[in-house]
């Protein structure tokens, strides 16, 4: 590996951007494909499939055998709402390797007693998310039921290109939310990316089961992309 | 990928900048039960200092000696280890898996 390639790779990883080291096994020829370059790459299809799988591996292509070494940032989950569902969602997400943070300006909800070991931000979402900096490797979930808290956070998460954006609430609630987001100037294709009603349809009823259905939907989007059916 | 792996590649870059000869060994394929997943790294310098792992410790010795050749020659090597391999007694994988390890020089 060339030192300049290694240095660029380390810089990309430090910046939480995905990168793939592509090594042609026959010749040893090597190059780095950065996150923004995947779609335009000669091996785009193989790279995209590999990235979705989340694992490094050898691929056979018409151009030869390549080792695709993935360097993906650890996924994060950001939640607005220090609510009952979040109390179950946080440990499930951590078990699956996500770094979890919870934002809720209502200090009665955001207490360490209710959320041991989870980073809590008892702040408005615009303040907290400005520091947390959601990105493509972040899932965002709005759970407060309070548009004053959820709507500004949804706007930020959509603009940041979070790979998953979900919002709790009935179809009726979501209808009102769509109108409110339009008024805030959020583009309609972005609004259409919101998963609502939230979670896979598994008949979840308790807060814990709802948390499981949300997490299953997040994993589906992480591994299979935005279009795949469950 | 883990934070530990990140440190390993950062160490490889730093060692090289310090003027050491450096090789990176990477698990590229596994069959059966392998102790470390594809993409795991072992970084080796020309004084046989190393960081990381490509197995549970069973094949590291052979990888480190191959790394010395790779640092010397500059030519990458593909190493294969497994119970069915003729090196089984010397550097077999007691877990019953097979792994392929790519060793390359940082230059």
Interface residues (C-beta under 8 A of the other chain):
Chain A: X1 X2 X3 X6 X7 X9 X10 X13 X23 X25 X28 X30 X55 X56 X57 X58 X67 X69 X70 X71 X72 X74
Chain B: X1 X3 X6 X9 X10 X12 X13 X16 X17 X24 X26 X28 X29 X37 X38 X39 X75 X76 X78 X102 X104 X105 X106 X107
